[in-house]
Amino acid sequence: MATNLALDDQLIEEARVLGGHRTKREVVTQALLDYVQKKKQLQILNSFGTIDFDLNYDSAMQRKFKRDGAVGLKKAESKLK
C-alpha cells in the first residue's frame, strides 16, 4: 500500500544509520514493528494483577489426573504427603 508521509529527514537518517538499514522503508517498517511489539508488551505488563492464578498449580499432577482419572490423582496426592 503506497503511503506518503512527511517525516523528519534527520530523524529517519539517524535511525537508518543506527539500525544499519539501507532504505527509509526499512527504517519505517522496523520502527512500526518495534512500536507494535512494545505496545503488546505494555498490554501484558498492564494485565499483571488482573488475572487469577494458582501458585500451587502442578501441571504434572494435572496431566496425571487426565491420564489416570481421579484414582491416579489420589495416588499422586498420597505420594506428596
C-alpha positions in Angstrom: 0.0 0.0 0.0 1.6 3.3 -1.1 1.5 5.9 1.6 3.0 9.4 1.6 4.3 10.7 4.9 6.0 13.9 5.9 8.9 12.6 8.1 11.8 14.3 9.9 14.7 13.6 7.5 17.3 13.9 10.2 15.5 11.5 12.5 15.0 9.0 9.6 18.7 9.2 8.7 19.8 8.8 12.3 17.5 5.7 12.7 18.8 4.4 9.4 22.4 4.6 10.5 21.8 3.3 14.0 19.7 0.4 12.7 22.0 -0.4 9.8 19.2 -0.1 7.3 19.7 0.7 3.7 16.4 2.4 2.9 13.9 4.7 4.6 11.3 2.0 4.0 13.3 -0.4 6.1 13.6 2.2 8.9 9.9 2.9 8.9 9.0 -0.8 8.8 11.3 -1.6 11.7 10.0 1.3 13.7 6.5 0.1 13.2 7.4 -3.4 14.2 9.1 -2.2 17.3 6.2 0.1 18.2 3.7 -2.8 17.9 5.9 -5.1 19.9 6.3 -2.5 22.7 2.6 -1.8 22.9 1.8 -5.6 23.1 4.4 -5.9 25.9 2.8 -3.0 27.7 -0.6 -4.7 27.5 0.9 -7.8 29.0 2.5 -5.8 31.8 -0.7 -3.9 32.5 -2.6 -7.2 32.9 -0.4 -8.2 35.8 -2.5 -8.4 38.9 -5.8 -8.7 37.0 -5.5 -12.5 36.2 -6.2 -15.1 38.9 -3.8 -18.0 39.1 -2.9 -20.7 41.5 0.6 -20.7 42.8 0.3 -24.3 43.8 -0.7 -25.5 40.3 1.1 -28.6 39.3 1.0 -29.4 35.6 2.4 -32.8 36.1 -0.4 -33.7 38.5 -2.9 -32.3 36.1 -1.6 -34.5 33.3 -1.7 -37.5 35.6 -5.3 -36.7 36.5 -6.3 -36.5 32.9 -4.5 -39.8 32.1 -5.4 -41.8 35.2 -8.6 -40.1 36.4 -9.4 -39.5 40.0 -7.7 -42.7 41.2 -4.4 -41.5 39.7 -4.9 -38.1 41.4 -5.4 -39.7 44.8 -2.2 -41.8 44.4 -0.3 -38.7 43.3 -1.6 -36.7 46.3 -0.7 -39.5 48.7 2.9 -39.5 47.5 3.1 -35.8 48.3 2.2 -36.4 52.0 
